[in-house]
Amino acid sequence: MEPGKVVTDADFTVNVPLGPLALRDADTVIVPAAVEDHGPQQQGRLRPLAEAALAEEPATARLASSCTGSTTEGC
């Protein structure tokens, strides 16, 4: 996972100015919502790149997730 831009299917782009190693210094990590209806379901499991990136966060970091769904079913 390299720094750059991540285009979403929700009409916005996420700018990623730093790579996953920046998580080593994170106090808070925010995990955006994701919709997996375009590929095989992971049943609550992270994709390998996301898992590798989150493995860099310190044990003391706070984790927060966001939901952009319009119902609780999408969260």
C-alpha positions in Angstrom: 0.0 0.0 0.0 1.7 3.2 -1.2 0.9 6.8 -0.5 -1.5 8.3 -3.0 -5.2 8.6 -3.6 -7.9 5.9 -3.0 -10.9 6.3 -5.2 -14.1 5.0 -3.5 -17.4 3.9 -5.0 -19.2 6.6 -3.0 -18.1 9.6 -5.2 -15.3 10.8 -3.0 -11.5 10.2 -2.9 -9.4 9.6 0.2 -6.0 11.2 0.1 -3.4 9.1 1.6 -0.2 11.2 2.0 1.7 8.7 4.1 2.1 4.9 3.8 1.1 2.3 6.4 4.3 2.7 8.4 2.9 6.1 9.5 0.5 4.1 11.7 3.4 3.3 14.0 3.1 6.8 15.4 -0.7 7.0 15.5 -2.7 8.0 18.5 -6.0 7.3 16.8 -6.7 5.2 13.7 -10.0 5.7 11.9 -11.2 2.8 9.8 -13.7 4.0 7.1 -16.8 2.0 6.2 -16.5 -0.5 3.4 -19.1 -2.2 1.2 -18.1 -5.7 0.0 -21.0 -6.4 -2.3 -18.7 -6.1 -5.3 -16.6 -9.0 -4.3 -16.5 -12.1 -2.2 -17.6 -11.6 1.4 -14.8 -11.7 4.0 -17.1 -12.6 6.9 -15.6 -10.0 9.2 -12.1 -10.6 8.1 -9.7 -7.9 6.8 -8.1 -8.0 3.4 -4.4 -8.8 3.6 -3.3 -5.2 2.8 -5.6 -3.7 5.5 -4.5 -6.3 8.0 -0.8 -5.6 7.3 -1.4 -1.8 7.7 -3.3 -2.1 10.9 -0.6 -4.4 12.3 1.7 -1.3 12.4 -0.5 0.6 14.9 0.8 0.7 18.5 -1.1 -1.2 21.1 -2.0 2.1 22.8 -3.7 3.6 19.7 -7.4 4.2 19.8 -9.5 2.6 17.0 -12.6 4.2 15.6 -14.7 3.2 12.7 -17.1 5.2 10.6 -20.3 4.2 8.9 -21.6 5.9 5.8 -24.6 3.7 5.4 -28.1 5.1 5.6 -29.4 2.2 7.8 -27.9 0.2 10.6 -27.8 -2.8 8.2 -25.0 -1.0 6.3 -22.8 -0.4 9.4 
